[in-house]
Amino acid sequence: MKNIVLLFIFGISFLTSCDKKGGQDGIWDDIIELSIKDVEFGVKADSVLISTKGDWWWVCEITFNDSINAIDSTINLEANSYSIIGDNYVIERRNKNSLFVKLDENKTGKERVLLIGLEAGDYFDHVKITQLAN
């Protein structure tokens, strides 16, 4: 009798433990939900305000013209608002649902690309801003 009960419990556990509808383990859905991911600026100084539906995210990486820029370790990236100021850009988390990015005028004669990496737990996304050459 014990064997039958154990077999029954094992069978029920086995049948209910599998989830065919779920995705891969470790893959998160988009919990940042950026309003826009790719932006193109002209040569002149310009800015963009990007909204998010998610409110638990932070800037995790900045790459400007293929060069990774360090983020000041004194900035609390989990705060609702902060500013990151680079040589030719300003990145601001203005509140929990907005990211403001400003680029100075492009006087280099070459296209410039600013990539801003965002993280929310194990979910990663980015904003790409391309600035045209003069």
N, C-alpha and C positions, 0 to 999 in steps of 0.2 A: 504494500500500500504506500509506504514511504517513497518507493521508487517511482510510482505512478504520479504522486503529488509533485515530487522534484522534477520529473520529466515534464509535467504540465507547466510548472512555473518557469522552467528553462525555455520551453517552447514559446510561451507567451512573451517572455523577456526578449528572446531572439527576434520574434516577429515585430515587436513594437520598437525595437531599438534602431532599426534601419530607417533612414529618412531619404527617400528617393527625390524629394522635391528640393532639398537643400543644395547649395552650391558646394564648392570645394572647401575643405577645412582651411582656416587661416585667411581666407579671402573675405575682406570686408566690403560692404556696399559703400557707395559714395556718401559719406556723412558730413562732408564739407559743403557740397552743392554750390559751386561757384557760379555766379551769373554769367561770367565770361572767362575764357581761359587763354585766348589769343587776342592780342591787341596790336595794332599798327599805328605808330606815331609818325608824323611828318618830321622834317628837319628841326623845326623850332621846338622850344621847350613845350612840353605837354604833360597832361596828367589824366588819370582815370580813377574812378571810384568803383570798386568791384564789391558786390554784395554776396553774402553767403546765407544759406538757409541754416546750416549748422553753426553752432556757437562754441564748440569745443575744438579749437584748432590753433596752431601757432606756426610762425615762419620757422623753417628748419634749415633752409639753405638758400644762399644767394649766389648766382653765377652771372657775371657781367663780362661779356665778350670772351667766353670760354675760360674765364679765370674765376675760381671759387673765392668769394669774399668772406672773410671771417665775420661772424656776428659778435658784437661786444658782449662778453660774458656777464657784464653787470646788468644787462637788460633782462627783465623778468618776462620771458616769452609766453608765460601762462597768464599774464595780466590781461585785463580787458582792453587796455590801450597802451601802445608804446610806439616809438619812432626809431627807425634804423636809417642813419644818414651815411651815404657813401660819397665818393668823389663827384659823381655825376647824377646821383639819384637820391630820392627820399622814399622810404617805404614806411607806411604807418598803418598799424592796426588801430583804427579810430574807435571802434567798439567791438563787441563780440560778433557782429555780423557785417563788418565792412573793412575792406583793405584799400587804402589809398596809395597810389604810386605816381611819382613825378620824376620825369627825366629832364635834365638840362638840355639846352640846344646842342645839337650834334655838329660840331665843327671839325670832326676828324676826317671827313671825306669818305668814310666807310660806314656801312650799315652797322648798327649796334644792336645787341640782343641782351636783354635782361631776363633771366629765369629766376622765379621766386618759388622755392619749394615750400609746400605746406604739409603739415602732418596733423593727424588726429588719431591717436592710438597707433594701430597698425595700418592705417589708411594714409596713403601719400598721394598728393596731387601737385600741380604747378600752374603758375601763370607765366605765359611767355609774352614779353613785350618787345617788338621789333621796331627800331627807330631808323627811318630812311637816311641815306647819306645825302650830303649837300652837293 
